[in-house]
């Protein structure tokens, strides 16, 4: 505790200047004034409080200006009495001594800063495989605004029109769309049997077929062995064991891992996925005055009862609000997630929530899986679009376990119905009675999610008979 105008005041050190970190700092400041709580925030990058999820749409041209992705600038945070130190990286946490060591990345100067309360919001780092040529000019990740700008600079300076995306998860398919929009011939090289490993393979196959229909070359079940360079040192091709694919630019969309090297070195508890482990208040387990949130933590899966790592801005902002409330003297909790996510590639919408088949098997659950096809509107209404819905239900109880949706306009956000049902622990039989909105421009009489619930309920009843 340090001396302040009213006696003593606490210091909050915050590592990370994006969603979770600055949400925590801002909420703590709203609850406690500068006379009670001093807040020092460290951010190693050039920007704060921005939407990394929006980068593919900026690269693709749907978002025209970089600053449209920034929710709050460093200056705005400082106006709220937050001592925000940009281009400053925390390089050590001394949990026993309640202090952090930071390094100014412009000058190299280091200093120790004590804390009464610490927030760790270090995010996640992109997976960058150790391959020959992976550091060549023209090879890009897309984690930060700086990454997005570097990619745009390369696209502007490149005369060729061949692009290769490595990986076919959310970032991979979104970057494939961005590059298609920029006029590139796009090849996606994917280690999995189908794109979107967050879906079951039968649903991923629908994504595969749709992407090829958009002119994207899909290369599945293929591992990149090296990136080939030209005489100028720039990337020119991506090689697998069986083929080479010409590339004037390469985008890595392989996924991310929790950025927890600092936490590990400090002896803080990590889960099986490498993320920090916290209690419901987002306090690091076993450490009364340390909190953690955002992409660097693991959270409880409410369906399986296991810890998961899910890197999403929606979670990070909620974590920050919970942490800030608790640091500020209140009490809040983050109960867990059901694993909801949506994405798109051109006109195709992709959504999932809850468990996949392999997740249910891993959790030891016996289940029924059903798939239906329906339309986004009444079939006779103009522009009704097809969608496929897959639903998993526990065999014994009929409890909803998961939903996946692939379709055109109007498909993806229907997954929110299932997300609410999962959170409430509803059975598929109960779901069939949900009073959802209906009119021909918005839905068939039976919404596609309810059609799937009826079929799943029937499958569960048949097993009981």
HELIX and SHEET records of a PDB file:
HELIX    1   1 UNK A   19  UNK A   31  1                                  13    
HELIX    2   2 UNK A   52  UNK A   54  5                                   3    
HELIX    3   3 UNK A   55  UNK A   60  1                                   6    
HELIX    4   4 UNK A   66  UNK A   69  5                                   4    
HELIX    5   5 UNK A   74  UNK A   79  1                                   6    
HELIX    6   6 UNK A  145  UNK A  157  1                                  13    
HELIX    7   7 UNK A  170  UNK A  181  1                                  12    
HELIX    8   8 UNK A  201  UNK A  213  1                                  13    
HELIX    9   9 UNK A  261  UNK A  265  1                                   5    
HELIX   10  10 UNK A  313  UNK A  327  1                                  15    
HELIX   11  11 UNK A  357  UNK A  362  1                                   6    
HELIX   12  12 UNK A  412  UNK A  414  5                                   3    
HELIX   13  13 UNK A  415  UNK A  424  1                                  10    
HELIX   14  14 UNK A  428  UNK A  431  1                                   4    
HELIX   15  15 UNK A  448  UNK A  464  1                                  17    
SHEET    1   A 4 UNK A   2  UNK A   4  0                                        
SHEET    2   A 4 UNK A   7  UNK A  15 -1                                        
SHEET    3   A 4 UNK A  37  UNK A  43  1                                        
SHEET    4   A 4 UNK A  83  UNK A  86  1                                        
SHEET    1   B 4 UNK A   2  UNK A   4  0                                        
SHEET    2   B 4 UNK A   7  UNK A  15 -1                                        
SHEET    3   B 4 UNK A 117  UNK A 120  1                                        
SHEET    4   B 4 UNK A 290  UNK A 292  1                                        
SHEET    1   C 3 UNK A  88  UNK A  94  0                                        
SHEET    2   C 3 UNK A  99  UNK A 104 -1                                        
SHEET    3   C 3 UNK A 110  UNK A 114 -1                                        
SHEET    1   D 2 UNK A 124  UNK A 126  0                                        
SHEET    2   D 2 UNK A 256  UNK A 258 -1                                        
SHEET    1   E 5 UNK A 139  UNK A 140  0                                        
SHEET    2   E 5 UNK A 249  UNK A 252  1                                        
SHEET    3   E 5 UNK A 162  UNK A 166  1                                        
SHEET    4   E 5 UNK A 185  UNK A 189  1                                        
SHEET    5   E 5 UNK A 217  UNK A 219  1                                        
SHEET    1   F 3 UNK A 224  UNK A 229  0                                        
SHEET    2   F 3 UNK A 235  UNK A 240 -1                                        
SHEET    3   F 3 UNK A 244  UNK A 246 -1                                        
SHEET    1   G 2 UNK A 299  UNK A 300  0                                        
SHEET    2   G 2 UNK A 307  UNK A 308 -1                                        
SHEET    1   H 5 UNK A 341  UNK A 345  0                                        
SHEET    2   H 5 UNK A 348  UNK A 354 -1                                        
SHEET    3   H 5 UNK A 400  UNK A 407 -1                                        
SHEET    4   H 5 UNK A 386  UNK A 394 -1                                        
SHEET    5   H 5 UNK A 367  UNK A 375 -1                                        
END                                                                             
